[in-house]
Amino acid sequence: MTIDKARVKATVLSLLFLVVLLGLWQVSTQTPAGAPAAGNDEYARLMGAGGPQQAASGFPTPAAVAAVAIKRLRQPFYDNGPNDKGIGIQLAFSLGRVALGYLIAIVVALPLGFAIGMSPLLHRALDPFIQILKPISPLAWMPIALYTIRDSSVSSVFVIFICSLWPMLLNTAFGVANVRREWLDVARTLEVSPLRQAFLVILPAAAPAIITGMRISMGIAWLVIVAAEMLIGGVGVGYFLWNEWNNLSIANVLFAVALIGAVGMTLDALFGLLQKKVTYAE
Amino acid sequence: MIAPAGPLSGCACGRHSRAAACDAQTLSDDIVEAAALRGLFPRASARRRFVAAVGATVAAEAIALVFPLGSLRAMAMDDPLGKLERASLKIGFVPINCATPIIMADPMGFYAREGLKVELAKTAGWALIRDRAASGELDASHFLAPMPLAMSMGLGAQRQAMHVASIQNTNGQAITLSLRHRNNRDPRRWKGFRFAIPFEQSMHNFLLRYYLAEHGLDPDRDVQLRVTPPAEMIANLLDGDIDGFLGPEPFNQRAVFEKVGFIHILTRDIWDGHPCCAFGVSDRFVRQNPKSFTALYRAILKATAAANRPENRADIARAIAPEQYLNQPEIVIRQGLTGRFADGLGNVVDVPDRSGFDATPWYSMATWMLTQMKRWGYVKGDVDYRQLAERVFMLTDARRLMGELRLPVNASASGYPSFKIMGRTFDPTQPEAYIRSFAIRRT
């Protein structure tokens, strides 16, 4: 019961934070209703008075952002040609790119990680390369990718791949290298074939570490796609953000930011579930 | 394999597996070159003497200098009943007023009437336009007019033969200053200012440098110039991070609309009729798709002429404002296009030729851009002005097509009209002397 009580308390506190945050936001961004501009004055009209879009200067209120969100979410799948699509389609494109780059990263990272984890020699030999390539920012990879791959969409997938590779690779290697010696010894005593040993002993033993690596990689992949799409344009949630920033529409930018956060959280939660599944008690 | 493909068994040029294919290609090339040669030397005896004196290959190269041979070749194959090599094309644009002809050709049906299905790819910046055009991902694109020249020279890009098929727009830019400088209008007092420009190889950069230098400021030493995307220009102006920018519409007007800046001077007042953006294409695309390119060229030229008519401007503003094109308030775009605008200081100003859309790609415009690239040290060493201008700018083709389409065309015999920029005359026949006439320069 005490656990439940703590959880309720935490939830209440979370909600309280939210209300205070929104309240502060509303109060600090609310502009006092100024004197209405003279509607017949041409200068005022050219400055947007009475027009559908007002100057964006000033941070939007939470109400304004909510209005944008409702408008966007009500029609998530409209399609007005290549440069104007609903937010649902934009998200789908981004997720598709992430999935593709991420899957390629898995295909490379898991076998390579296994090899590195099993062979201390290979580990030592490859370590300098990994350490140098790992901290490179996705935005630094982008020009290189564009220049060599010569296709912006493939380049963004490549950048996802290269950035989500490292945590998976290192965690797999770490997990494989740290399987308890006794288990391997038992397997050897029972004369288990190397392939069987890899799949039935090492893989389950290293699974928690591997999934942790995959979870970190997914977080990175989602971070990277937004940045990549802001650079390359096309369709995607990063492009949406850039397009609205170009229009100085901060309300839309905030909506996109909230959405990116929510999707990232969902992806992370999915991996959290997976992680629970493979965790074992020794 | 029966016989290895080699210089003995294959064709003379080595590009074809069958000698017959090569012969056919060479034949059609020869016919075009012969036609060009006939144009140059109407008298057969002179023609023969020329070829005999220099050899056939050199003759062909010499002709290529005078005529844009690739496109001439295209016209030769141009038969109205023939099929387009490719009907689906992808064209890049940056969401600014300058892109009007490329955009408007779509809703006005000019692409469709030529049998083309064009996908307009909104692109986030000029570096990306350069890379996507160079890689062939874009078949043709909206460029800053100096970019195809720079790319053809391998300046800040992989060297690749590019063309300015037509100018997209003339005038239509401005210097916008932060409102805190409303009483500081004399450029002589702008030492230490920070300005934003959209790209190095841009008319914006060259015009701002020219304007500052004419007022005694060295743009490399006395002020800071930063390459900045337009949306960030306004944000930076708001933060006080920059003092002003020379940028494209609708962003000057947008700064006014956002009450962060005012329009100090229109670029029209620096050089009336200056080119800004261009409709550009790679030489490779023209050669591989002569019919598709000609169809596209006609659509763009028609759209440019339509955009140039003042009575169309308000409708254009409405058409290009939505999210898929510029994604800007219509009222802001309209002020840039019609030239009746709020200046940010409380005045409504009327300048009907604030923006223009004259497609003619004059060689002397290219020459001027090259002089500025040299003046500011972007290119070093000797520049073959005439050769570059005439290879990159497709003046001959543009004027002939405009004539065929019965569009207004300036038939002036020379491709080198001179210009007046801030009261100083530019003589395109004397580019080096022109550069030397400036006190502030990097040469």
Boltz contact constraints between the chains, C-beta under 6 A:
constraints:
  - contact:
      token1: [A, 42]
      token2: [B, 348]
      max_distance: 6.0
  - contact:
      token1: [A, 43]
      token2: [B, 342]
      max_distance: 6.0
  - contact:
      token1: [A, 43]
      token2: [B, 348]
      max_distance: 6.0
  - contact:
      token1: [A, 46]
      token2: [B, 335]
      max_distance: 6.0
  - contact:
      token1: [A, 46]
      token2: [B, 342]
      max_distance: 6.0
  - contact:
      token1: [A, 47]
      token2: [B, 342]
      max_distance: 6.0
  - contact:
      token1: [A, 48]
      token2: [B, 257]
      max_distance: 6.0
  - contact:
      token1: [A, 51]
      token2: [B, 331]
      max_distance: 6.0
  - contact:
      token1: [A, 53]
      token2: [B, 329]
      max_distance: 6.0
  - contact:
      token1: [A, 55]
      token2: [B, 257]
      max_distance: 6.0
  - contact:
      token1: [A, 55]
      token2: [B, 258]
      max_distance: 6.0
  - contact:
      token1: [A, 57]
      token2: [B, 258]
      max_distance: 6.0
  - contact:
      token1: [A, 80]
      token2: [B, 324]
      max_distance: 6.0
  - contact:
      token1: [A, 81]
      token2: [B, 324]
      max_distance: 6.0
  - contact:
      token1: [A, 82]
      token2: [B, 119]
      max_distance: 6.0
  - contact:
      token1: [A, 83]
      token2: [B, 122]
      max_distance: 6.0
  - contact:
      token1: [A, 83]
      token2: [B, 324]
      max_distance: 6.0
  - contact:
      token1: [A, 84]
      token2: [B, 323]
      max_distance: 6.0
  - contact:
      token1: [A, 84]
      token2: [B, 324]
      max_distance: 6.0
  - contact:
      token1: [A, 146]
      token2: [B, 131]
      max_distance: 6.0
  - contact:
      token1: [A, 150]
      token2: [B, 135]
      max_distance: 6.0
  - contact:
      token1: [A, 151]
      token2: [B, 137]
      max_distance: 6.0
  - contact:
      token1: [A, 233]
      token2: [B, 123]
      max_distance: 6.0
  - contact:
      token1: [A, 233]
      token2: [B, 124]
      max_distance: 6.0
  - contact:
      token1: [A, 242]
      token2: [B, 124]
      max_distance: 6.0
  - contact:
      token1: [A, 243]
      token2: [B, 327]
      max_distance: 6.0
  - contact:
      token1: [A, 245]
      token2: [B, 231]
      max_distance: 6.0
  - contact:
      token1: [A, 246]
      token2: [B, 231]
      max_distance: 6.0
  - contact:
      token1: [A, 247]
      token2: [B, 327]
      max_distance: 6.0
  - contact:
      token1: [A, 247]
      token2: [B, 328]
      max_distance: 6.0
